[in-house]
Amino acid sequence: MVELKTEIASTTYPGRGIIIGKSEDGKKAVIGYFIMGRSVNSRNRVFVKEGDDLKTQAFDPSQLTDPSLIIYAPVRTMEKCTIVTNGDQTDTARDFILSGKTFEEALRTRTFEPDPPNFTPRISGILEFADEDFSYKMSILKSNEGRENSALRFFYEYAQPVAGEGHFIHTYRCDGNPIPSFDGEPTLVDIKGDIDTFTGNVWNSLNEDNKVSLYTRFVDLATGAYEERIINKNQ
């Protein structure tokens, strides 16, 4: 297990990232999702709430040049599960689950983003709640060594989350041109403190020039009620 703050700060450009785990006291499920950007179009975003869901939105609509890969719902909240992803595959997963199919079946219909030469991975997570506890899964859909017509799909399942621990997956291994995709399993990281401590640890560890927005949620496993925080660099 590595320190979450150190892991996030180890590169100037992890891209978009998902953190899922369990609070130190074992009473809450923890979600974190952040976005970063290098271009004007990518940086021109904010997170906004829509009911129990989260959306991305252009901060300055006049500067929005291509909404296709930057405007989507990162978080969808359902009766017994919560989905968090870095793209419109959130809705694919939701629709499949509502029709009685699975998270994995949904993502097998999707691939990495069509943005050569980076071919940005699609990263996804789902939390499934039952009996005052939860389990979670994570996934990454990525290009096979930069090949446009060859996809790799990886799924990771965490059936018994441990208090004070979580997993962190992000789109890019580090900055570059093209930007190298995340490699290996989601990283085992510590989950420290309450929601404000956790939020501060993530936000303050992200590269100041490239960070754009952060969303965090702590879900009470006994009641299903949740706290959340949103930080947008564009205010």
N, C-alpha and C positions, 0 to 999 in steps of 0.2 A: 504494500500500500504506500502511495506517495501523498505528499501534501498537495491538496487541490490548488492552493494559491501558487505554489512553486511550479506545478505542472502547467497552469494557464500562462504564467509569466515566462515560460521557457522558450516561447516563440512569439515573434511580433505579429504573426498572422495565422492563428488556428482556424480562422474563417467563421463558420457557425458551429455552435457547440451545444450539446445536450448533456446534462448531469441528472442522474436519477439515483436516489438512495434513501436511507432511513436516518432520521434525526438521532442525535446522541442519546436522548432519553428513550428511544424506541417507540415513541408514541405518534410519530408523524411520518408520512411519506414526503419526500423532498423532490422537487423538480426545479431545474434551472435551464433556461434557454437563452443564448445570446447570439447576436448577429454583429458582424464586422463588415467593413467595406473599404475598398481601395479607390473605386471610381466615384465620380459625382453621383451617378445614378444609384449605386449601392449605398452610399452614405446618406442619401436623401430619404431616410425612412424613420418612422417612429412605430412603437407598439401602441395599440389602442384596444380596449376591452369591448366585446360585443356579447352581452350576457355573461355566461360562464366561459366563453371562448376568448381567444386572443387573435388579433389580426395585425398585419403590417399595413402601413398606410404611408403615402408620400407626404413628407413634411412640407415640401413646396411643390404643389402639383405642376407648376409651370416648368419645373426642371425634370419632370418624369419623362424619360425617353423610351424606356422599354419595361412595362410592368410584368412581363411574362414569368420571370423567375424571382422577382422580388416582392410581389404582392400576393399574399396567401394567408392562410390561417395556421399559425404554428401550433396552436393548442385547441383541441376539441374535447369538451367534457361531456361524457355520457353517464348513464345511470350507474354502471359498475366498473367503468374504466375511464382513463384519461389518455389521450393520444397527443404526442408532441413530436413534431418533425420540422425539417428545414425547408419544406416546400408543399406543393399542393397534393402530395401523397397523403397528407393528413386526411383529406376528404376521401381519398380512395380507401384508406383503412377504415374510416368511419362507415362508409357506405357498405363495404363488405361485411363488417361486423353487424350492422343493422339487418343485413340479409341472411344472417346465420353462418357466415363464413369467418375466416380467421385473419389475423394480422399478417401472418406469413403468406397466405393466399393472395391477399391484396398486394403485397409488395412484390410478389413474383410477376405481377403484371406491369411493373414499373422498372425503370432503369435509371442510370445517372443523368445529370442535366445535360442538355444539348448546347454546351457552351465551349466549343473547342478554342484553344488547345487544352484547357484545364479539365473539361469533363467532370465538373464538380460532383462529388458523391452526394447521394441522397441519404441522410441519416434520420433514423426514426426511433421512437420509443413508445411503449405502452405500459401503463400501470393498471393492473387488474385487482380490484378490491373485493375481499370476502372475509367474513368471520373476524372483523376488527383487525385485519392485517392485509397485506398485499404482496403480490409478486410483480416482477417486471421483465420486459424483454427489450432488447435493442437490436438495431439492424443497420447495416451500411450496404448500399448498392453503388458499386464503383466500376470504373473502367479497368479492363485487364491490361495493365501497363500502357495506358494511354491509347488503346485501340478503340476506334469509334464504334465498331460493330461487335465488340466482345465485352459482355457484362459479367461481373462477379457479384454474387449476392450472399451476404453473411448474416446469420441470425444468432443471437446470444440470449439465453434464458436464465433468469435469476429467481429461483423459486422460493428461497428463504432469505430475504434481505437481512443484513446484520446491522444493529444499531451503530451509528457513527461511521458507516461505510456506504460508498456508492460507486457508480461507474460513470466515466466521462468519455464521450466520443465526440470528435469534431471532424470537419470536412477536410482540412489540410494538415499535413505533417508540419509544415513550416512555410515561410514566404518563399517565393521563387517565380520563375517565368519559363515555362508554365509552372503552376503551383502544384507541388506533389501532393497526392491524395493521402489521407490518413492511412496508417498501416498497422496491422495487428488487431488484437482484441481491445475492447473498451478498457480504459485505464482504471484500475482500482484506486480510489481516492478517499480521503477522509471527509466526513461531513461534520462540521463543527458549529456549535452554538445555535442560537435561535434564528429566525428568518432574517432579521436585520444584520446579524453577524455574517451569516452565509451570503446574503446579497452583497454586503460590503466587500467580503473576501473575493468574490468573483469579479465584481465591477472594478475594484481597485487593482486587480491583477492583469486585466486586459490592457493591451497596448493603447496608450492614450490617443494616438493619431488615428488608429483604425477602428476602435470600438464605436458602435452605433447605438445598440439598445440591449437591455437585459430584462428578462421576466423571471420571477421566482414564485414558487407556491409551496406552502407547507400544509398538508392535508391531515387533519386529525383522524386517526384510524378508528377511534371509538364512535365518533359522531358523523364523519364525512364532511364536516365544516372545514373551510380552508382560509388561510391568510395568503395574501399575495402582494408582491411589490413589482413596480415597473419603473425602470430608469431609462430615459431617453436622452442621448447627448444633445439632440435637437430639441429645444424647448420653445 
